[in-house]
Amino acid sequence: MTAARNNSRFSRVVVARLDSLGDVLLAGPAVRAVAQCAEVTMLVRSGLDEAAELLPGVDDVVEFDAAWVLFDPPPVSHHAIADLLGAVEAGQFDAALVLTSFHQSPLPLALLMRMAGVPWIGAICEDYPGSLLDLRHRVADGLPESERNLSLTRAAGFPADEMGARLALRQPLPDVTARVGVEPYVVFHPGAAVSARRPTATHGRAIVAALLAAGHRVVVTGATDEVTLAGFVAGGDAIDLGGQLSMAELAAILARADVVVAPNTGPAHLAAAVGTPVVSLFAPVVRAEQWAPYGIPRIVLGDQQAQCRDSRMRTCSIPGHPCLTSITPSAVVAAVAELRMSSEASAANAATDAHAAAAPAAKAAMKAAARGGLWL
């Protein structure tokens, strides 16, 4: 344990985020803040242990499926709750931070943490918490989710690290050259957890075809339950990696991409965590200012004033899914080109700055060599 950790009032902290992949990734800055001062065990839903382990600062992971959080909730299980209580008791944690979305309550999990003997619990909460919370934190509406999470850790006494609210992953990531080669490419990820947030399969296929016609190599990715979708969208011409990648491999694929094109989905946030620009095909069922990829160059496409705005609907009830089908393939191609040009300009400026910084040392070395004072 580091000296900074020894100086904290807490030494073992549970950080909980029980919903989807993107939510876990957006908890990363909060995890890093806590990890500067304490050992962190992350509590996530089942199947997201690999994602949690990619976050810098996570020392251990516990999985639990919360019946009050998941889209397709399991029945409340006495055995599952008993297992969670046992794991938390065994961890001898002295604090818990319950991270939730704006429409979720932290109190069911706070109750379980209290039953497991956690003496100090903090959460963002509008409901009256009684004795379940030691820190009842409130935030303004509309904050980007990573900033919202970080505001809780800051209120709990854990200041942000040098990266602030930007996302990050543990390095190094796997070598994926055998899968994608060495030539530049664009990633298209067609899937999302709910259908209201993703383009139709036919629309996705047209976007991939337009990117190919514009001269891009295209890599299509997808989860194990999106293999059919990824294959259809790839159309036989793009590189189809649907269902073939671990989380770390997917991160590496996204890290090497020039640009990622994706709806509001976990891999869009994974792209942000590796610093890759994103064209976000964003359905306004939630707000882009809160949930679009954070801290990287991005272009948000989609009708943000559509009828579904702020509805949180999971299945689109508006004929034709207009918020996303209004995005033309040519608009996506143009957005990709804009982000690529911006990245290339930034790289050129960085190279110029580095050359300028090195120039005085180079001149001094040349003078020393001329005097015979430098061995080459």
PAKOL-824613 format. One record per residue (C-alpha): x, y, z; residue in three letters. Coordinates in steps of 0.5 Angstrom, whole numbers, padded with zeros to 4 digits, always signed. Example, Ala and Ser with C-alpha at 12.3 -4.5 7.8 and 13.67 -1.06 7.14 Angstrom:
+0025-0009+0016ALA
+0027-0002+0014SER
***
This chain:
+0000+0000+0000MET
+0003+0007-0002THR
+0004+0013+0003ALA
-0002+0016+0000ALA
-0006+0011+0002ARG
-0004+0010+0009ASN
-0006+0017+0010ASN
-0013+0016+0008SER
-0019+0016+0013ARG
-0021+0010+0009PHE
-0017+0004+0007SER
-0021-0001+0004ARG
-0027+0002+0000VAL
-0033-0001-0005VAL
-0034+0003-0011VAL
-0041+0000-0014ALA
-0044+0001-0021ARG
-0049-0004-0022LEU
-0051-0003-0029ASP
-0048-0003-0036SER
-0041-0003-0039LEU
-0041+0004-0041GLY
-0043+0006-0034ASP
-0038+0002-0031VAL
-0033+0005-0036LEU
-0035+0012-0034LEU
-0034+0010-0026ALA
-0027+0010-0028GLY
-0025+0017-0026PRO
-0028+0016-0019ALA
-0025+0009-0018VAL
-0018+0013-0020ARG
-0020+0018-0015ALA
-0021+0013-0009VAL
-0015+0009-0011ALA
-0010+0014-0009GLN
-0012+0013-0002CYS
-0015+0006-0001ALA
-0016-0001-0004GLU
-0021-0001-0009VAL
-0026-0007-0010THR
-0031-0006-0015MET
-0038-0008-0015LEU
-0041-0010-0022VAL
-0046-0014-0025ARG
-0044-0021-0027SER
-0040-0021-0034GLY
-0037-0014-0033LEU
-0031-0017-0029ASP
-0026-0016-0035GLU
-0029-0009-0036ALA
-0028-0007-0029ALA
-0021-0010-0029GLU
-0019-0006-0034LEU
-0020+0000-0030LEU
-0014+0003-0027PRO
-0014+0003-0019GLY
-0019-0003-0019VAL
-0016-0008-0014ASP
-0021-0013-0014ASP
-0028-0015-0017VAL
-0035-0017-0014VAL
-0041-0019-0019GLU
-0048-0018-0017PHE
-0054-0018-0021ASP
-0059-0012-0018ALA
-0066-0014-0019ALA
-0068-0006-0018TRP
-0063-0004-0023VAL
-0062-0009-0030LEU
-0066-0008-0036PHE
-0068-0015-0035ASP
-0068-0016-0028PRO
-0067-0023-0025PRO
-0072-0025-0019PRO
-0070-0023-0012VAL
-0066-0029-0010SER
-0064-0030-0002HIS
-0058-0034-0004HIS
-0055-0028-0009ALA
-0056-0023-0003ILE
-0053-0028+0002ALA
-0047-0029-0002ASP
-0046-0021-0003LEU
-0047-0020+0004LEU
-0042-0026+0005GLY
-0037-0023+0000ALA
-0038-0016+0003VAL
-0037-0018+0010GLU
-0031-0022+0009ALA
-0028-0016+0005GLY
-0028-0012+0012GLN
-0029-0005+0008PHE
-0029+0001+0012ASP
-0033+0005+0006ALA
-0038+0004+0000ALA
-0039+0009-0005LEU
-0046+0007-0009VAL
-0045+0010-0016LEU
-0052+0011-0020THR
-0055+0014-0026SER
-0060+0020-0025PHE
-0066+0015-0025HIS
-0064+0010-0020GLN
-0064+0010-0013SER
-0058+0008-0009PRO
-0062+0006-0003LEU
-0063-0002-0004PRO
-0056-0003-0004LEU
-0054+0002+0001ALA
-0059-0002+0006LEU
-0055-0009+0004LEU
-0048-0005+0005MET
-0050-0003+0012ARG
-0053-0010+0013MET
-0046-0013+0011ALA
-0043-0008+0017GLY
-0040-0003+0012VAL
-0040+0003+0017PRO
-0039+0009+0012TRP
-0043+0010+0006ILE
-0044+0015+0001GLY
-0048+0016-0005ALA
-0052+0021-0010ILE
-0059+0021-0007CYS
-0065+0025-0008GLU
-0070+0020-0003ASP
-0070+0021+0004TYR
-0064+0016+0006PRO
-0065+0015+0014GLY
-0059+0012+0017SER
-0057+0008+0010LEU
-0053+0014+0008LEU
-0047+0018+0012ASP
-0046+0022+0005LEU
-0052+0024+0002ARG
-0050+0028-0004HIS
-0054+0032-0009ARG
-0051+0035-0016VAL
-0054+0039-0021ALA
-0058+0036-0027ASP
-0054+0035-0034GLY
-0047+0034-0031LEU
-0043+0029-0036PRO
-0044+0022-0032GLU
-0036+0022-0031SER
-0036+0029-0028GLU
-0043+0027-0024ARG
-0039+0021-0021ASN
-0033+0024-0019LEU
-0037+0030-0016SER
-0039+0024-0011LEU
-0032+0022-0009THR
-0030+0029-0008ARG
-0035+0030-0003ALA
-0033+0024+0000ALA
-0026+0027+0001GLY
-0022+0023-0005PHE
-0020+0029-0010PRO
-0019+0027-0017ALA
-0013+0025-0020ASP
-0009+0029-0026GLU
-0013+0026-0031MET
-0020+0029-0028GLY
-0026+0026-0031ALA
-0023+0023-0037ARG
-0023+0016-0038LEU
-0017+0011-0038ALA
-0015+0004-0038LEU
-0010+0000-0036ARG
-0004-0001-0041GLN
-0001-0005-0044PRO
-0007-0008-0049LEU
-0006-0014-0053PRO
-0003-0014-0060ASP
-0008-0014-0065VAL
-0004-0014-0071THR
-0006-0021-0073ALA
-0013-0019-0073ARG
-0013-0012-0077VAL
-0006-0012-0080GLY
-0002-0005-0080VAL
-0006-0001-0085GLU
-0011+0005-0082PRO
-0018+0003-0081TYR
-0025+0006-0078VAL
-0029+0002-0073VAL
-0036+0001-0074PHE
-0040-0002-0068HIS
-0047-0003-0070PRO
-0050-0005-0063GLY
-0053-0002-0057ALA
-0056-0005-0050ALA
-0063-0003-0053VAL
-0066-0002-0060SER
-0068+0005-0059ALA
-0061+0007-0058ARG
-0058+0003-0065ARG
-0059+0004-0072PRO
-0063-0001-0076THR
-0059-0007-0079ALA
-0060-0004-0086THR
-0058+0003-0084HIS
-0052+0000-0081GLY
-0050-0004-0087ARG
-0051+0003-0091ALA
-0046+0007-0087ILE
-0041+0001-0088VAL
-0042+0001-0095ALA
-0041+0009-0095ALA
-0035+0008-0091LEU
-0032+0003-0096LEU
-0034+0007-0102ALA
-0030+0013-0099ALA
-0024+0009-0099GLY
-0024+0007-0091HIS
-0022+0000-0089ARG
-0028-0002-0084VAL
-0027-0006-0078VAL
-0034-0008-0075VAL
-0035-0010-0068THR
-0040-0013-0064GLY
-0041-0017-0058ALA
-0043-0025-0057THR
-0050-0024-0058ASP
-0049-0019-0064GLU
-0046-0024-0069VAL
-0051-0024-0074THR
-0052-0016-0074LEU
-0045-0015-0074ALA
-0044-0020-0080GLY
-0050-0017-0084PHE
-0047-0010-0083VAL
-0040-0012-0085ALA
-0044-0015-0092GLY
-0038-0019-0094GLY
-0033-0013-0095ASP
-0031-0010-0088ALA
-0027-0014-0083ILE
-0032-0018-0079ASP
-0030-0019-0072LEU
-0037-0020-0069GLY
-0037-0024-0062GLY
-0029-0026-0063GLN
-0026-0021-0058LEU
-0025-0020-0051SER
-0026-0014-0048MET
-0018-0012-0048ALA
-0018-0014-0055GLU
-0024-0010-0057LEU
-0020-0004-0053ALA
-0014-0005-0057ALA
-0018-0005-0064ILE
-0021+0001-0062LEU
-0015+0004-0060ALA
-0011+0003-0066ARG
-0017+0006-0070ALA
-0017+0013-0074ASP
-0024+0014-0072VAL
-0030+0010-0068VAL
-0037+0010-0071VAL
-0042+0008-0066ALA
-0049+0009-0063PRO
-0050+0010-0055ASN
-0047+0004-0053THR
-0041+0001-0048GLY
-0036+0001-0054PRO
-0037+0008-0055ALA
-0034+0010-0048HIS
-0029+0004-0049LEU
-0026+0008-0055ALA
-0026+0015-0051ALA
-0022+0011-0045ALA
-0017+0009-0051VAL
-0017+0016-0054GLY
-0020+0015-0060THR
-0025+0020-0064PRO
-0032+0018-0064VAL
-0038+0019-0069VAL
-0043+0018-0064SER
-0050+0016-0067LEU
-0054+0019-0061PHE
-0061+0017-0060ALA
-0064+0023-0055PRO
-0068+0018-0051VAL
-0062+0021-0046VAL
-0058+0027-0046ARG
-0052+0027-0051ALA
-0049+0032-0046GLU
-0049+0027-0040GLN
-0048+0021-0044TRP
-0044+0022-0051ALA
-0037+0020-0051PRO
-0033+0024-0046TYR
-0026+0028-0046GLY
-0024+0026-0054ILE
-0026+0029-0060PRO
-0033+0027-0062ARG
-0038+0029-0067ILE
-0046+0028-0065VAL
-0050+0026-0070LEU
-0058+0025-0070GLY
-0064+0029-0069ASP
-0063+0031-0061GLN
-0070+0035-0061GLN
-0074+0028-0064ALA
-0080+0026-0060GLN
-0077+0021-0056CYS
-0072+0026-0053ARG
-0071+0025-0045ASP
-0076+0019-0046SER
-0071+0013-0044ARG
-0075+0009-0048MET
-0072+0002-0050ARG
-0076+0000-0056THR
-0077+0006-0061CYS
-0085+0007-0061SER
-0084+0013-0067ILE
-0085+0010-0074PRO
-0079+0010-0078GLY
-0074+0011-0072HIS
-0073+0018-0075PRO
-0068+0020-0070CYS
-0063+0016-0072LEU
-0065+0014-0079THR
-0065+0022-0081SER
-0057+0021-0081ILE
-0055+0020-0088THR
-0049+0015-0089PRO
-0046+0021-0093SER
-0046+0025-0086ALA
-0042+0020-0083VAL
-0037+0019-0088VAL
-0036+0027-0087ALA
-0036+0027-0080ALA
-0031+0021-0080VAL
-0027+0025-0085ALA
-0027+0032-0081GLU
-0025+0028-0074LEU
-0019+0025-0078ARG
-0017+0031-0081MET
-0017+0034-0074SER
-0013+0029-0071SER
-0008+0029-0077GLU
-0007+0037-0075ALA
-0006+0036-0068SER
-0001+0030-0069ALA
+0003+0035-0074ALA
+0002+0041-0069ASN
+0005+0036-0063ALA
+0011+0034-0068ALA
+0012+0042-0069THR
+0012+0043-0062ASP
+0017+0037-0060ALA
+0022+0039-0066HIS
+0022+0047-0063ALA
+0023+0044-0056ALA
+0029+0040-0059ALA
+0032+0045-0063ALA
+0036+0049-0058PRO
+0039+0042-0055ALA
+0041+0040-0062ALA
+0044+0046-0064LYS
+0049+0046-0057ALA
+0050+0039-0059ALA
+0053+0041-0066MET
+0057+0046-0063LYS
+0060+0041-0058ALA
+0061+0036-0064ALA
+0065+0042-0068ALA
+0069+0043-0062ARG
+0071+0036-0062GLY
+0068+0035-0055GLY
+0062+0030-0057LEU
+0063+0023-0058TRP
+0059+0020-0063LEU
***
